[in-house]
């Protein structure tokens, strides 16, 4: 039975990966259709192989529904997290710090590189890489060009900051890991906050090194223009609420504190925060409808993917495919290496997420690694945290659309950007991993 289920599971994952990586199917369609087709194959084979007779049509429907139910809190959390941060951007919460940064950096290359990290880190809170790049490149590129600075430094710093900040639950990878392993996203994210903070600290140091280099090369140029005065993060002047910025800032800080302390489930906190923010900023019902409609496309794409993943993970685990594949995987790992599966997962996440999409890695490979790790007493949460370590390298992948946007906006060659940034992306991943190991976010080895 294990051999047959393993073959079905591997076939399903390979088929899924091939179809989405070759762009023959979109991830949301592949996540639903491929497991359904393979579950029907398993059901059909059950008539000929006694070992698969336990797979029945009624059971398959229950597996799929169970998968969707388990991912419902994650889907709700993502829905309202995206809405909340989109609303804060629309209301103009981030406009003053952006303008302040642009005024402070002036013509000093060192201040400009440090300001690049600060600005990108701030704007990346919305979890959308494309939006982050559009805002940050529009603000910083004229300064790099005016001073003659290397724009590859700008694109590298922006991508690395985005790679670290993308680990927020509403950013994508953490939500995918949580949905693939059916764990609470807050259990993955909260322990990773300190490694993320330290990694951002490392990026400030990297920005300092490049800033000093450019400072020596170019000197400090006094800029008389008022660049940045007209820059706004909000793209809709009608939606800005400058008189409510302090209220929005207090609300956001309280939300962050509540999220870290786990006062209520993450999905409930974002629902409440969104409702409060909407009533404060846009009490008019028509305006509320307009703000939600403005962001419906991005929300539907993300939330739909999460619920589609419920079908995939429900079939993969319900039929026993994951368990069977993990047994085969465990049999292949030398006994001496099994307890080190957490750091192994962190290391393999770099090349695997570079050569395949996040969807393929988190929904296809991660469940197998987690099930194998469970045989050594390593929790799914620990493996999930390890699996998101490779995101700074992942963003350099030719499979990531937002990176093409970054290079296009900055007018740099994609290959040049990859060559310039790769070593720093790898080091950033190692900083994340090293910090996580030191503070015990996931174990170096299992003592079980």
C-alpha positions, -999 to 999 in steps of 0.1 A, spaced: 0 0 0 28 24 8 45 19 -25 13 24 -45 3 56 -25 39 69 -28 37 65 -66 4 82 -67 16 110 -44 48 116 -63 29 115 -96 4 140 -84 31 164 -71 52 161 -103 22 167 -124 12 197 -103 47 212 -104 51 207 -142 17 222 -151 22 254 -130 59 258 -138 53 254 -175 23 278 -171 -1 254 -187 -24 258 -157 -27 286 -131 -19 275 -95 -55 279 -83 -68 256 -110 -40 231 -106 -45 229 -68 -81 219 -73 -81 197 -105 -49 177 -101 -56 162 -67 -92 156 -77 -81 137 -108 -55 117 -89 -81 109 -61 -104 95 -88 -74 74 -101 -68 61 -66 -105 53 -62 -105 35 -96 -74 15 -86 -91 5 -54 -113 -18 -74 -82 -37 -85 -58 -34 -56 -70 -44 -22 -45 -21 -6 -64 9 -20 -99 -4 -12 -102 21 17 -104 50 -7 -141 57 -15 -159 85 -33 -177 96 -2 -145 96 17 -128 117 -10 -154 144 -7 -150 145 31 -112 147 27 -116 178 5 -141 195 28 -118 188 58 -89 204 40 -110 235 32 -123 238 68 -88 236 83 -76 264 60 -107 286 66 -91 307 94 -60 313 73 -81 324 44 -101 348 66 -69 362 81 -54 369 47 -86 385 34 -88 410 62 -50 415 66 -48 426 30 -78 448 33 -65 464 65 -31 473 51 -46 484 18 -69 507 37 -40 522 57 -21 529 25 -52 545 9 -57 566 40 -21 579 37 -7 564 69 27 559 53 29 592 34 47 613 61 75 588 68 82 584 31 84 622 27 106 625 58 130 598 45 133 616 12 140 649 28 166 635 52 187 615 27 193 646 5 225 642 -16 244 618 8 249 583 -8 252 568 27 218 583 38 202 572 6 212 535 9 201 535 46 169 553 36 163 527 9 163 499 35 141 519 59 116 529 33 113 494 18 109 478 52 81 502 60 62 498 28 67 460 27 43 458 56 15 455 32 29 421 20 26 430 -17 60 430 -35 47 447 -66 32 476 -47 63 479 -26 86 482 -56 64 507 -74 63 530 -44 100 526 -34 115 528 -69 94 559 -77 107 576 -45 144 565 -46 154 560 -83 156 598 -91 180 602 -62 203 573 -74 202 587 -109 209 623 -98 240 613 -78 252 587 -103 249 559 -78 248 522 -89 211 514 -92 219 477 -87 225 486 -51 190 500 -49 174 469 -65 194 445 -43 185 463 -10 148 465 -20 146 429 -30 163 417 2 141 438 24 110 425 6 123 389 10 126 393 48 93 413 53 75 388 30 76 364 60 46 382 76 15 360 76 -2 381 50 29 382 27 24 347 12 51 322 22 40 319 58 4 316 48 13 289 23 34 270 49 6 273 74 -21 260 50 1 232 36 8 219 71 -26 230 86 -11 250 115 -19 284 129 1 311 109 8 330 142 26 300 155 50 303 126 53 340 124 56 352 160 87 332 168 103 344 135 99 381 145 133 384 162 152 366 133 135 390 109 145 421 130 181 409 132 181 402 94 168 438 88 196 450 110 221 431 88 205 448 57 211 482 73 247 472 78 249 461 42 234 494 32 260 512 53 288 494 36 275 502 1 267 537 12 302 543 24 316 529 -8 294 552 -29 302 581 -6 339 577 -12 334 572 -50 310 601 -55 312 624 -25 281 643 -11 261 663 -36 239 691 -23 205 687 -39 183 718 -42 152 702 -56 123 693 -34 121 657 -46 97 638 -25 73 666 -16 47 653 -40 54 616 -34 24 598 -18 20 561 -11 -17 564 -15 -28 564 -51 -63 578 -46 -64 614 -34 -101 611 -25 -92 583 0 -65 601 19 -73 610 55 -43 631 68 -63 643 98 -67 606 110 -30 596 107 -24 595 144 -55 575 151 -46 550 123 -10 548 137 -23 540 172 -47 515 158 -20 497 138 4 497 168 -23 482 190 -30 456 163 7 446 161 9 443 199 -23 421 200 -10 399 172 23 393 190 7 386 223 -20 364 207 -48 381 226 -73 367 200 -69 345 169 -51 364 141 -81 362 118 -104 377 144 -79 405 152 -76 416 116 -114 414 111 -120 437 141 -91 461 132 -104 463 96 -140 471 107 -128 498 132 -104 513 106 -131 514 80 -157 531 103 -131 557 114 -118 565 80 -147 559 57 -181 561 76 -199 566 43 -213 532 31 -206 540 -6 -170 549 1 -166 516 21 -179 497 -9 -155 515 -32 -125 509 -10 -132 471 -9 -139 470 -46 -105 487 -53 -86 458 -38 -109 429 -47 -87 416 -75 -56 411 -53 -77 397 -24 -95 372 -46 -62 359 -61 -46 352 -27 -76 339 -7 -88 318 -36 -54 301 -37 -56 293 0 -90 276 -3 -79 257 -34 -49 245 -14 -74 229 10 -84 204 -17 -47 196 -24 -37 191 12 -69 174 21 -64 147 -6 -27 144 0 -31 137 37 -66 121 37 -56 93 12 -24 86 31 -1 98 3 19 121 25 24 95 52 35 69 25 59 93 8 74 104 42 81 68 50 99 63 18 117 96 23 127 87 59 141 54 46 163 73 22 178 96 49 207 82 68 196 76 104 223 100 115 208 129 94 172 125 104 173 146 136 188 175 115 157 177 92 148 213 104 181 229 93 181 206 62 146 220 53 159 256 57 189 249 35 170 230 7 143 258 7 168 281 -10 175 261 -42 140 245 -43 121 278 -41 146 292 -67 140 265 -92 102 261 -85 74 283 -75 64 289 -39 32 270 -46 50 240 -59 74 239 -29 50 246 -1 21 225 -13 42 198 -30 74 193 -10 69 208 24 42 183 36 66 154 28 94 170 48 71 178 77 58 142 79 93 128 77 104 152 104 76 141 127 92 106 129 121 124 147 99 144 170 102 177 151 69 197 151 52 209 119 55 244 132 93 241 134 95 227 99 72 255 87 95 281 102 125 265 86 108 263 52 104 301 49 140 309 55 149 307 18 126 335 6 153 362 -1 169 337 -26 134 327 -39 128 363 -50 157 361 -74 141 333 -92 130 339 -128 96 325 -117 88 356 -96 69 382 -116 74 411 -91 112 408 -96 108 416 -133 87 446 -123 115 458 -100 141 455 -127 119 471 -153 111 501 -131 147 505 -121 159 500 -157 184 473 -148 191 440 -165 176 410 -148 207 389 -151 229 417 -137 205 420 -108 207 383 -101 245 383 -102 248 413 -80 223 403 -54 227 365 -51 255 364 -26 238 389 -4 205 370 -6 223 338 4 239 356 34 206 371 44 191 336 44 219 323 66 214 352 90 177 343 93 186 306 97 215 312 122 194 335 144 165 311 143 188 282 154 204 303 182 172 314 198 155 280 193 128 290 167 135 255 152 160 230 165 194 222 151 187 186 158 161 165 176 170 148 208 142 123 205 
